[in-house]
């Protein structure tokens, strides 16, 4: 681990629960790594399991709220200009916007488990002015299990928490598969509803 990243983790450790939340809000380091480190801190007795989950959920939702409101009031021009400072590339926004346009608001939940799309999906939701309460509910429902998974794995790994990526792979792969399956079910459900409405309306 580089000295810079180690310094960040030392700072987060000193900040306790707030440090976990901040780590997820600024996301200089991938969320799964920060959450795993939170699990490691649980194993040392510095944090509690419930407290770490709460901190991870709050940090995750605040980060996504921030992206949502940028999308809603700034739109693509602001994101194209300043997105690089948020570690979000225009290509990420393009993919996320295509997903949102094609699959609708339900993809806010399922996309959280899919690489590349999961961090940028809040932006097209804001641009499309998706209902903020609905956006928040879908986001929270996805962030909680994600936080539990990586915090738990980090706790079990203990001092070996840095190997989280290889350890989590057998767990994350089926989660991604289920997320894609749920997306397909949602698409079919929406398609059938629209078809039924057309038949009723003539």
C-alpha positions in Angstrom: 0.0 0.0 0.0 1.3 3.4 -0.9 2.3 5.9 1.8 -0.4 8.3 0.6 -3.2 5.8 0.9 -1.9 4.6 4.3 -2.0 8.2 5.5 -5.6 8.5 4.4 -6.5 5.3 6.2 -4.7 6.4 9.4 -6.7 9.6 9.2 -10.0 7.8 8.7 -9.2 5.5 11.6 -8.6 8.4 13.9 -12.0 9.9 12.9 -13.9 6.7 13.8 -17.4 6.4 12.3 -17.2 9.8 10.8 -14.0 8.7 9.0 -15.9 5.8 7.3 -18.7 8.1 6.2 -16.2 10.7 4.9 -14.2 8.0 3.1 -17.4 7.0 1.2 -18.5 10.6 0.6 -15.3 11.7 -1.1 -14.5 8.2 -2.6 -10.8 8.8 -3.3 -10.5 5.1 -2.5 -13.1 2.6 -3.8 -16.1 2.2 -1.4 -15.5 -1.6 -1.0 -12.0 -0.9 0.3 -13.1 1.7 2.8 -15.9 -0.5 4.0 -13.4 -3.5 4.4 -11.1 -1.2 6.4 -14.1 -0.4 8.6 -14.6 -4.1 9.1 -11.0 -4.4 10.1 -11.5 -1.6 12.7 -14.4 -3.6 14.1 -12.0 -6.6 14.5 -9.7 -4.4 16.6 -12.6 -3.2 18.8 -12.4 0.4 17.6 -15.9 0.3 16.0 -19.1 -1.6 16.3 -20.7 -3.6 13.5 -24.0 -1.7 13.5 -22.2 1.7 13.9 -20.0 0.9 10.9 -22.9 -0.1 8.7 -24.8 3.1 9.7 -21.7 5.2 8.9 -21.2 3.4 5.6 -24.8 3.8 4.6 -24.8 7.5 5.5 -21.6 8.2 3.7 -22.8 6.3 0.6 -26.2 8.1 0.4 -24.7 11.6 0.9 -22.2 10.9 -1.9 -25.1 9.8 -4.2 -27.3 12.8 -3.2 -24.4 15.1 -4.1 -24.2 13.6 -7.6 -28.0 13.6 -8.0 -28.2 17.3 -7.2 -25.3 18.2 -9.5 -27.1 16.3 -12.3 -30.4 18.0 -11.5 -29.1 21.6 -11.3 -25.9 21.5 -13.2 -26.5 19.0 -16.0 -24.1 17.5 -18.4 -22.1 20.8 -19.1 -21.0 21.1 -15.4 -20.2 17.4 -15.2 -18.2 17.3 -18.5 -16.2 20.2 -17.1 -15.7 19.2 -13.5 -16.5 15.5 -13.4 -12.8 14.6 -13.5 -12.5 16.1 -10.0 -15.1 13.6 -8.9 -13.3 10.7 -10.6 -16.2 10.4 -13.1 -15.4 10.4 -16.8 -17.7 11.5 -19.5 -17.8 7.9 -20.8 -19.1 6.8 -17.3 -21.9 9.4 -17.6 -22.7 8.2 -21.1 -23.1 4.6 -20.1 -25.1 5.5 -17.0 -27.4 7.8 -19.0 -28.1 5.1 -21.6 -28.9 2.6 -18.8 -31.3 5.1 -17.1 -33.0 6.0 -20.4 -33.4 2.4 -21.4 -34.3 0.8 -18.2 -36.0 3.5 -16.2 -35.8 4.6 -12.5 -35.7 1.0 -11.2 -32.2 0.7 -12.5 -31.1 3.0 -9.6 -31.2 0.0 -7.3 -29.7 -2.7 -9.6 -26.9 -0.6 -11.1 -25.4 -0.1 -7.6 -24.0 -3.6 -7.9 -22.5 -3.2 -11.4 -19.0 -1.8 -11.9 -18.6 1.6 -13.8 -22.4 2.3 -13.8 -22.9 2.2 -10.1 -21.1 5.5 -9.2 -22.5 7.5 -12.2 -26.1 6.3 -12.2 -27.2 9.1 -9.8 -26.3 11.7 -12.4 -28.9 10.9 -15.1 -31.4 10.4 -12.3 -30.8 14.1 -11.4 -30.8 15.2 -15.0 -34.1 13.5 -15.5 -35.5 15.1 -12.3 -36.4 11.7 -10.9 -38.4 11.9 -7.7 -35.9 12.6 -4.9 -37.7 10.4 -2.3 -37.9 7.5 -4.8 -34.3 8.0 -5.7 -33.3 8.0 -2.0 -35.2 4.8 -1.2 -33.7 2.8 -4.1 -30.2 4.1 -3.3 -30.5 3.2 0.4 -31.9 -0.3 -0.3 -28.8 -1.0 -2.5 -26.2 0.7 -0.2 -27.2 -1.2 2.9 -26.5 -4.8 1.7 -23.3 -3.5 -0.1 -22.0 -2.0 3.1 -22.9 -5.1 5.2 -21.1 -7.4 2.7 -17.8 -5.6 2.7 -17.8 -4.6 6.3 -18.4 -8.2 7.3 -15.7 -9.5 5.0 -13.2 -6.9 6.3 -14.1 -7.9 9.9 -13.5 -11.6 9.1 -10.2 -10.8 7.3 -8.9 -8.7 10.1 -5.3 -7.6 9.5 -5.5 -9.2 6.0 -8.3 -6.8 5.0 -6.2 -5.5 2.1 -6.9 -8.7 0.2 -10.6 -7.7 0.1 -10.8 -7.6 -3.7 -9.7 -11.2 -4.2 -11.7 -12.4 -1.2 -14.9 -10.6 -2.2 -14.8 -11.8 -5.8 -16.7 -15.1 -5.2 -19.4 -13.1 -3.3 -19.6 -10.1 -5.7 -19.9 -12.1 -8.9 -23.3 -13.7 -7.9 -24.5 -10.4 -6.6 -23.8 -8.8 -10.0 -25.5 -11.7 -11.7 -28.6 -11.2 -9.5 -28.6 -7.5 -10.1 -28.6 -8.1 -13.9 -31.4 -10.6 -13.5 -33.4 -8.2 -11.4 -32.9 -5.5 -14.1 -34.2 -7.9 -16.8 -37.2 -8.7 -14.6 -37.9 -5.0 -14.1 -37.6 -4.4 -17.8 -40.0 -7.2 -18.7 -42.5 -6.1 -15.9 -42.4 -2.5 -17.3 -42.8 -3.6 -20.9 -45.9 -5.8 -19.9 -47.4 -2.9 -18.0 -47.0 -0.5 -20.9 -48.4 -3.1 -23.3 -51.4 -3.6 -21.0 -52.0 0.2 -20.7 -52.0 0.5 -24.5 -54.6 -2.3 -24.8 -56.8 -0.7 -22.2 -56.5 2.8 -23.8 -57.1 1.4 -27.2 
